[in-house]
Amino acid sequence: MFELISQIIGHGTKELNITLPLSSEAALGAYYDYLAQRSKLFNLTAITEPEDVARLHFLDSIALLGAISLENERVIDVGCGAGFPGLVLKIVRPGIDLTLLDATGKKIKFLSEISEILQVDVNCIHARAEEVSRERDKREVFDVAVSRAVAELRVLSELCLPFVKVGGLMVAMKSVNSDEEIKNAEPAMTTLGAKLESIYDYKIPETDIAHRAVLIRKTSKTPDTYPRRFARIQNFPL
Ligand code: SAH
């Protein structure tokens, strides 16, 4: 199992032209083991086969480094679930200061446990994004907010951008069929003090799956009226 994961990660990162620290393959192997074990008890992720976790979770997360090179930035993963992409990024780029945020207590508990096992220092928060981004020590303090598979981009912008400092980036992981979704979200970006910077399409190595990172630059402060309550964010997207 462990060898299989290592092999896929080794080939995949070569194809992506991304170098990993030596320790990261063992850490990803241990992450897989614990994820597979805990997934039997409660719903952590729909994907549990080792090949699939290695490609669709680990390599997909690592591929983000092609869009944005991370070193020592302060990063928040909004709606991180079982840790994708955030915890994988922390394993392969240990210099980042990572906050993992999710509204589901069981997922955050899993993340506290696995980060303890892997001895990685991360900040785990069990809260709703639209509530916690109103706290002074979380608002507009992050260099980067990343998010995968959480919400439509108009909604996601309101969940993520309040965390990002002016000059920082929001990075949304989307499918390549998101042109219209992105276009529809441009007014939301403007209202929240940001603008579309670039779109980075990539293929997950050893699959035919194409994914996309949407980079949104924060250019001015988000007005205090945002984020609104979740019902409003969802029912009346910007
Ligand atoms: N990013 C992970 C998980 C995606 S599932 C991955 O790609 O595998 C979506 C996650 O977002 C769930 O774990 C859910 O609890 C969380 N979520 C949804 N809305 C949220 C909100 N408003 N604040 C915080 N977390 C939220």
Residues whose N, C-alpha, C, O or C-beta is under 5 A from the ligand:
A	BS01	SAH	G79 C80 G81 A82 F84 P85 L101 D102 A103 T104 A127 R128 A129 E130 R148 A149 V150
